[in-house]
């Protein structure tokens, strides 16, 4: 019974997070997602997480990418094409595993993660989604978490993963630094969201690289914290812009007085994204830095600098948009449905922040062994 518990709980816990990110935009937004779409995405993610073999797991990832691409096509052709390409890559990975070719499967899986996470310079699709369809971006973060889970389970135990670890760690760290610098010079909330997402993409790629030396659970927690923080941030930015229009940093601030709950939620999600103590982001950053130090102390320093720069960018964004002379607004603060989403996502970030073992223990037991 003891050996069976981690086997059951690790995929279930990942599925709960993924389902939450899939339905959160549909609950918060007045634009309802079709039930067939949510059902298809949920089913494909469940197949990916619970399939015993890599071929079926990546087939689930491929199907979810195609569904995301169909939804994204209306708002962003670039984002839709990127998602479709990631779906083709997932299909190719599953085929490679079927023919027992783990080396190309690992290489293609790393490329798929880079595309879905928005790692520089492969960030065009994700950046377009952040700009034009942040709610679709939040939903695709759910299947990105599933992709990382499947990668860690089925292809990251190959010798190539250990050989590529230094390259992925160094490249991910440098990509995170470049994205943090980009976030620092943005002039509106959508630009800040694009830069923040790209920075976390680099962080995730570095975490995936470090996973091969025994940090599988840490890499999964980085993916989960990234999904919850960025997903919540995207929903709050959409909610604010539905009330005030585009939020430029050079325009009037002072929106905290009119939207106190929205401002507090934005601050919590932004803080979780830069390692606010008490949130999952803090634990994920701590574990990631320990893992990177084992592989490359220089990359660890670069990642610390990246996080610091992103923290400055987050404070600047919050102060420009929410602080200053109070601006009155006839628009209401968060609606009840938006509060439910914000409270749920923040609660999960806090639970994983104060009790990370809830996820880390089962994930480590499940992912560290052979698939």
C-alpha positions in Angstrom: 0.0 0.0 0.0 2.8 2.4 0.8 4.4 1.9 -2.6 1.1 2.4 -4.4 0.2 5.8 -2.7 2.8 7.9 -4.5 1.9 6.2 -7.8 -1.7 7.3 -7.4 -1.2 10.7 -5.7 1.5 12.3 -7.9 -0.5 12.3 -11.2 -3.7 13.2 -9.3 -2.1 16.2 -7.7 -0.8 17.4 -11.0 -4.2 16.8 -12.6 -5.9 19.0 -9.9 -3.6 21.9 -10.7 -4.1 21.5 -14.5 -7.8 21.3 -14.2 -7.9 24.4 -12.1 -5.9 26.4 -14.7 -8.2 25.1 -17.4 -11.4 26.1 -15.8 -10.3 29.3 -14.0 -10.4 31.6 -17.1 -13.8 30.2 -18.0 -15.1 31.0 -14.5 -13.5 34.4 -14.3 -14.4 35.7 -17.7 -17.8 36.4 -19.1 -16.7 34.7 -22.3 -17.6 31.1 -21.6 -15.5 28.3 -23.1 -17.5 25.5 -24.8 -18.0 22.5 -22.6 -16.7 20.2 -25.4 -13.4 22.2 -25.3 -12.9 22.0 -21.6 -13.9 18.3 -21.6 -11.4 17.6 -24.4 -8.6 19.5 -22.7 -9.3 17.8 -19.4 -9.4 14.3 -21.0 -6.2 14.9 -23.0 -4.3 16.1 -19.9 -5.6 13.2 -17.9 -4.4 10.7 -20.6 -1.0 12.4 -20.5 -0.6 12.2 -16.8 -1.9 8.7 -16.2 -0.8 6.8 -19.4 1.7 4.1 -18.4 3.6 4.5 -21.7 5.3 7.5 -23.2 3.7 7.1 -26.6 0.1 7.5 -25.2 1.2 10.2 -22.8 2.7 12.4 -25.6 -0.4 11.6 -27.8 -2.5 13.3 -25.0 -0.1 16.3 -25.0 -0.4 16.5 -28.8 -4.2 16.5 -28.7 -4.3 19.2 -26.1 -1.9 21.4 -28.1 -4.2 21.0 -31.2 -7.2 22.1 -29.1 -5.4 25.1 -27.7 -4.3 26.0 -31.3 -7.9 25.9 -32.5 -9.0 28.3 -29.7 -6.0 30.6 -30.2 -6.5 31.0 -33.9 -9.2 33.6 -33.5 -7.0 35.9 -31.5 -3.4 35.0 -32.5 -2.3 33.2 -35.6 1.3 33.2 -34.3 0.3 31.7 -31.0 -1.9 29.1 -32.8 0.9 28.1 -35.1 3.3 27.7 -32.2 0.9 25.5 -30.3 0.2 23.4 -33.4 4.0 23.0 -33.9 4.3 21.9 -30.3 1.6 19.3 -31.0 3.4 18.0 -34.0 6.6 17.7 -31.8 4.7 15.8 -29.2 3.4 13.4 -31.8 7.0 12.9 -33.1 8.2 12.3 -29.5 5.6 9.7 -29.0 6.6 8.0 -32.3 10.3 8.1 -31.3 9.4 6.4 -27.9 7.3 3.8 -29.7 10.4 2.8 -31.8 12.6 3.0 -28.7 14.6 6.0 -29.7 14.9 7.9 -26.4 17.7 10.3 -27.5 15.7 12.2 -30.2 12.6 12.0 -28.0 14.5 13.8 -25.2 15.8 16.5 -27.6 12.4 17.1 -29.2 10.7 17.2 -25.8 13.1 19.9 -24.6 12.3 21.9 -27.7 8.5 21.4 -27.1 8.9 22.7 -23.5 10.8 25.7 -24.7 8.1 26.6 -27.2 5.2 26.1 -24.7 7.0 28.0 -21.9 8.1 30.9 -24.2 11.8 30.6 -23.8 13.8 33.3 -25.7 14.2 33.4 -28.7 11.4 30.8 -29.2 8.9 33.1 -27.4 7.0 34.7 -30.3 3.9 32.4 -30.0 3.6 32.7 -26.2 4.3 36.4 -26.3 1.5 36.9 -28.9 -0.9 34.9 -26.6 0.1 37.1 -23.6 -0.6 40.2 -25.7 -3.8 39.1 -27.4 -5.3 36.2 -25.5 -4.0 36.0 -21.9 -6.9 33.7 -20.9 -5.9 31.2 -23.6 -2.3 31.5 -22.4 -3.5 30.6 -18.9 -5.2 27.5 -20.2 -2.2 26.4 -22.2 -0.1 26.7 -19.1 -2.1 23.8 -17.7 -1.0 21.4 -20.5 2.5 22.9 -20.2 2.6 21.5 -16.7 1.4 18.2 -18.0 4.1 18.3 -20.7 6.8 18.8 -18.0 5.4 16.0 -16.0 5.4 13.6 -19.0 9.0 14.8 -19.9 10.3 14.1 -16.4 8.6 10.7 -16.3 9.3 9.3 -19.7 12.4 10.8 -21.3 14.5 12.5 -18.6 16.0 9.3 -17.4 18.1 8.8 -20.5 21.9 9.4 -20.4 21.5 12.2 -22.9 19.6 14.2 -20.2 22.7 14.1 -18.0 24.9 15.1 -20.9 22.7 18.0 -21.9 22.1 19.2 -18.3 24.9 21.8 -18.3 23.8 23.2 -21.6 20.1 23.5 -20.6 21.0 25.0 -17.2 23.2 27.7 -18.7 21.0 28.5 -21.6 17.9 28.7 -19.4 19.6 31.0 -17.0 20.8 33.3 -19.7 17.4 33.3 -21.4 15.8 34.2 -18.0 18.2 37.1 -17.5 17.5 38.5 -21.0 13.7 38.2 -20.4 14.0 39.9 -17.0 15.8 42.8 -18.6 13.0 43.0 -21.2 10.4 43.0 -18.5 12.2 45.9 -16.8 11.8 48.3 -19.7 8.1 47.6 -20.6 5.6 50.4 -20.8 2.3 48.7 -20.1 0.9 45.6 -18.3 0.7 43.4 -21.4 4.4 44.0 -22.1 5.2 43.3 -18.4 3.2 40.0 -18.7 5.1 39.0 -21.8 8.5 39.7 -20.2 7.5 37.9 -17.0 6.3 34.8 -18.9 9.5 34.6 -20.9 11.6 34.9 -17.7 9.8 32.0 -16.1 10.2 30.1 -19.3 14.0 30.3 -19.0 13.7 29.4 -15.4 11.7 26.3 -16.3 14.1 25.2 -18.9 17.0 25.5 -16.4 14.9 23.5 -13.9 14.3 20.8 -16.5 18.0 20.6 -17.2 18.8 20.2 -13.6 16.2 17.5 -13.1 18.3 14.8 -14.6 20.7 14.9 -11.6 18.0 14.0 -9.2 15.8 17.1 -9.0 12.7 15.8 -10.7 10.2 17.0 -8.0 11.9 20.4 -7.9 11.4 20.9 -11.7 7.7 19.9 -11.4 7.2 22.4 -8.5 8.8 25.1 -10.7 6.3 24.3 -13.4 3.3 24.3 -11.0 4.4 27.6 -9.3 4.9 29.1 -12.7 1.5 28.0 -13.9 -0.4 29.2 -10.9 1.4 32.6 -10.6 1.3 33.5 -14.3 -2.2 32.1 -14.7 -3.5 34.2 -11.9 -1.6 37.3 -13.1 -3.0 36.9 -16.6 -6.5 36.7 -15.3 -6.1 39.8 -13.1 -4.6 41.8 -15.9 -7.6 40.8 -18.1 -10.0 41.7 -15.3 -8.4 45.1 -14.8 -8.3 46.0 -18.5 -12.0 45.0 -18.9 -12.7 47.8 -16.4 -10.1 50.5 -17.4 -8.8 49.7 -20.8 -5.1 49.3 -21.5 -3.0 50.1 -18.5 0.0 52.1 -19.6 2.7 52.8 -17.0 2.9 56.5 -18.0 -0.8 57.0 -17.5 -2.7 57.7 -14.3 -2.2 55.2 -11.5 -4.1 55.1 -8.2 -6.3 52.2 -9.1 -5.9 50.4 -5.8 -8.5 52.7 -4.2 -11.1 51.7 -6.8 -10.1 48.0 -7.0 -8.6 47.0 -3.7 -9.2 43.3 -4.1 -7.9 43.3 -7.6 -4.8 45.2 -6.6 -4.2 42.7 -3.7 -4.6 39.7 -6.0 -2.2 41.2 -8.6 0.4 41.8 -5.8 0.1 38.3 -4.5 0.4 36.6 -7.9 3.2 38.9 -8.9 5.0 38.3 -5.6 4.6 34.5 -6.0 6.2 34.9 -9.4 9.3 36.3 -7.8 9.6 34.0 -4.8 7.4 35.8 -2.2 8.0 33.9 1.1 5.1 31.8 2.1 4.1 31.0 -1.5 5.0 28.0 -3.8 7.2 30.4 -5.8 9.5 30.8 -2.8 10.0 27.1 -2.3 10.4 26.5 -6.1 13.0 29.2 -6.3 14.9 27.9 -3.3 14.9 24.3 -4.7 15.9 25.5 -8.2 18.8 27.5 -6.9 20.1 24.5 -4.9 19.8 22.3 -8.0 21.5 24.9 -10.2 24.4 25.3 -7.8 25.1 21.6 -8.1 25.4 22.0 -11.9 26.7 25.5 -12.4 27.4 28.1 -9.7 27.7 30.8 -12.4 24.2 30.0 -13.7 22.9 30.2 -10.1 24.2 33.7 -9.8 22.7 34.6 -13.1 19.3 33.2 -12.0 19.4 35.1 -8.7 20.1 38.3 -10.7 17.2 37.5 -13.1 14.8 37.1 -10.2 15.9 40.3 -8.6 15.4 42.2 -11.8 12.0 40.7 -12.3 11.1 41.7 -8.7 12.0 45.3 -9.5 9.9 45.1 -12.7 7.0 43.7 -10.7 7.2 46.5 -8.1 7.4 49.1 -10.9 4.3 47.6 -12.6 2.3 47.6 -9.4 3.3 51.1 -8.4 2.6 52.6 -11.8 -0.8 50.9 -12.2 -2.2 50.8 -8.6 -0.4 53.4 -6.5 -0.5 57.2 -6.6 -3.3 59.7 -6.5 -6.6 57.8 -6.2 -8.6 57.5 -9.5 -12.3 57.0 -9.1 -14.1 54.4 -11.2 -17.7 53.4 -11.8 -16.6 49.9 -12.5 -16.9 47.4 -9.7 -14.1 45.6 -8.0 -13.7 41.9 -8.6 -17.0 40.1 -9.2 -17.8 37.1 -7.0 -16.7 34.7 -9.8 -13.4 36.5 -10.1 -12.9 36.4 -6.4 -13.5 32.7 -6.3 -10.8 32.2 -8.9 -8.3 34.5 -7.2 -8.8 33.0 -3.8 -8.5 29.5 -5.1 -5.3 30.1 -7.0 -3.8 32.1 -4.1 -4.8 29.4 -1.6 -3.1 26.7 -3.6 0.1 28.9 -3.9 0.0 29.3 -0.1 -0.6 25.6 0.6 2.3 24.6 -1.6 4.3 27.4 0.0 3.7 26.3 3.6 3.5 22.5 3.0 5.5 21.8 -0.2 5.9 18.2 0.8 2.3 17.6 -0.3 3.5 17.7 -3.8 7.3 17.1 -3.5 7.1 13.8 -1.7 4.8 12.0 -4.1 6.4 13.6 -7.1 9.9 12.6 -6.1 8.8 9.0 -5.4 6.9 8.8 -8.7 9.3 10.6 -11.0 12.7 9.5 -9.7 12.2 5.8 -10.7 12.1 4.4 -14.2 8.9 5.0 -16.2 
